[in-house]
Structures are given as structure tokens and as C-alpha cells.
């Protein structure tokens, strides 16, 4: 007997068209662009462009507008990719792990993985001693079966832009 499971896949309440994609590309490259500038670039009236941006925000497609900070310029030049394996996969461990991740501002990305690794963390710190201090604090809060790190030697490509 074969069990078939139907999963509810979230659907967007806002259908994205070419005009929305063009607007999103412009906003991803510079979120401070004026509506006038965007509307001129996409050949749309100012009001129609503003309504589209507001609809994209209301639909959650535009999640926010942020300033991208140059990490080395503020004293955080080292990126570590932290590789974690765990033998604990129960709800209590996961809750504790997620709480720990939120408590560490050094963790700028956290990903649950398929394959041999369970989690990968992207961590920003000043230097190796700062990473060591982070490592000690993290491992005192959560139990893992294996943890290792690789340090980024060179950032070849780093972007927050979603390919549209």
C-alpha cells in the first residue's frame, strides 16, 4: 500500500508580473530610490508604481528595507561557516537550539541541511580569538555531536538580491 500525503503549499496572494520584477530589481539594487526614479525607469506613472510597491509590501514580497553594512569597515572582517552535526532531533533540543541562535548576534545566517550535516551557520566576527569565544559560548548552550568551522579566505560573491 502506498501512502500519499498532500501538502499545503502556500500560494501568494499577489501574482508577480514583469513590471513587478523590474520594480523589485531596482529596489534590490538601491532601496532608497525614489518612486519617481523607479516609475521613470519602468515606464509607469508615479501613482501606479507606488501602488505596485505598496501591494508588494502588503503581500510580504518586499519584507523590509535595510542598510547593508560593510562588515570589515565595522570591525567584523572574518566570516566563519560553522558546520554542525547533532544526535538530538527532538522538539526540546530544537527549541533550545533556535533560542541559542537568536541569542548570538554573530550568527548572521542559519540553515538546516540535507545530507551529512544537520546545520550550517554563517558567523561574522572580528578575528579567530573572537570566533573561539563565540564557539565556547555556543557549545556551552547547546549539545552537538560534532562542530567544525571553515574560515572564509575571500568573498568572491556576496549578495542579498534574489535572482528575478
C-alpha positions, 0 to 999 in steps of 0.5 A: 500500500502506498501512502500519499500525503498532500501538502499545503503549499502556500500560494501568494496572494499577489501574482508577480508580473514583469513590471513587478520584477523590474520594480523589485530589481531596482529596489534590490539594487538601491532601496532608497530610490525614489518612486519617481526614479523607479516609475521613470525607469519602468515606464509607469506613472508615479501613482501606479508604481507606488501602488505596485510597491505598496501591494508588494509590501502588503503581500510580504514580497518586499519584507523590509528595507535595510542598510547593508553594512560593510562588515570589515569597515565595522570591525567584523572582517572574518566570516566563519561557516560553522558546520554542525552535526547533532544526535538530538532531533527532538522538539526540546533540543530544537527549541533550545537550539533556535533560542541559542541562535537568536541569542548570538548576534554573530550568527548572521545566517542559519540553515538546516541541511540535507545530507551529512550535516544537520546545520550550517551557520554563517558567523561574522566576527572580528578575528579567530580569538573572537570566533573561539569565544563565540564557539565556547559560548555556543557549545556551552548552550547547546549539545552537538555531536560534532562542530567544525568551522571553515574560515572564509579566505575571500568573498568572491560573491556576496549578495542579498538580491534574489535572482528575478 
